[in-house]
Amino acid sequence: MRILVLIAIGLLLYIIISNLLRKNRSSPNVVTEKMVKCGHCGIHIPKKEAVHAGDDFYCSQAHLDDHRQVN
């Protein structure tokens, strides 16, 4: 019975320590980027890489030109 209690305590300590180490490994400096949807093809791209015209965003200059030709 004493061995089972020691094993249970050891397992609990292992879980607690591994959780603490996992939290410390996660990077607090993660930078997220705003994503926008191309008005022509619908692909999502980072906002800083998008070509924009007014309130609309496009994944490339070609898609912006194609959209302007249609409208």
Residue, then its C-alpha position, 0 to 999 in steps of 0.5 A: m500500500r505504501i508503494l502505491v501511495l509513493i507512486a501516486i505522489g511521484l506521478l503527481l509531482y511529475i505532472i505538476i513539474s512537466n506542466l510548469l516547464r511546458k508553460n515556461r517554454s511557450s513564447p510570450n513574444v508571439v506576434t500575431e498579424k491581422m489577416v484579410k481576404c482577397g476581394h477577387c479570389g478569397i484567399h486570406i493573406p497578412k494585411k501588411e502584404a495585401v494590396h488595398a484599394g479603399d476598404d477592399f484588399y487583394c492578394s496581388q496587383a493583378h487581382l486588383d486590376d482584374h476587379r477594376q476591369v469587371n466593375 
